[in-house]
Each structure stands twice: as C-alpha cells, then as structure tokens.
C-alpha cells in the first residue's frame, strides 16, 4: 500500500511540474527570439571624427548562421545607414 501511494504521489508531482513548466506567459523571451537579436561590434571613428562605421551582426534562422553588414552613423547619432547588405560576413569577422 505504501509503495503504490508513493508512486502515485510521485506521478502527481511530476505531472504538476510538467504542466507548470509548459505554461509560459506571453511576452517572455523565446528561443526563436535569439534570431531577432542584432549586435554591434568593432566601431571605427573616421579621421575627421564626424562618422562612425560599425559592424551590425544578425542571424539567419533558415540557415542557422550569423551574418554581418557595415553601417555608418554620424557622431551625433543621426544619419544611420547601411554601407553593405546581404547575408555575407562583411567587416573584420
């Protein structure tokens, strides 16, 4: 009797744990959100000090790989624009 009761309790606790883990509230970070992330790396200041060129890293979910493009931005934060595009790895990567 004791063995069957402990097995039943273990089963119920296991089911409770599984159901509580399966209920993820909306708005939480999902593993597919990683492919939406973009990172900036290797900023280089132009000789005149007015422009910064940097690498912008992104992910391709279909190929499961990273790619990067070069972007430029004015020192004051305006005029942010791409210098290269595509899914190659531009920059010092």
URGI-V529533 format. One record per pair of residues at least 4 apart in sequence whose C-alpha atoms are under 6 Angstrom apart, sorted by the first residue. I is the first residue (numbers start at 1). J is the second residue. D is the distance in whole Angstrom. If there is no record, write none. Layout:
# URGI-V529533
i = (I I)
j = (J J)
d = (D D)
This chain:
# URGI-V529533
i = (35 35 38 38 39 39 40 40 41 42 43 43 44 44 45 45 46 50 50 51 51 51 52 52 53 53 54 54 55 55 56 56 57 57 58 58 59 59 60 60 67 67 67 68 68 69 69 69 70 70 71 71 71 72 72 73 73 74 74)
j = (59 61 57 58 56 57 55 56 55 54 53 54 52 53 49 52 51 74 75 73 74 75 72 73 71 72 70 71 69 70 68 69 67 68 66 67 65 66 64 65 87 88 89 89 90 84 85 90 83 84 81 82 83 80 81 79 80 78 79)
d = (5 6 5 5 6 5 6 5 5 6 6 4 5 5 6 5 5 6 5 6 4 5 6 5 6 4 6 5 6 5 5 5 6 4 6 6 6 4 6 5 5 6 5 5 5 5 6 5 5 5 6 4 5 6 6 5 4 5 6)
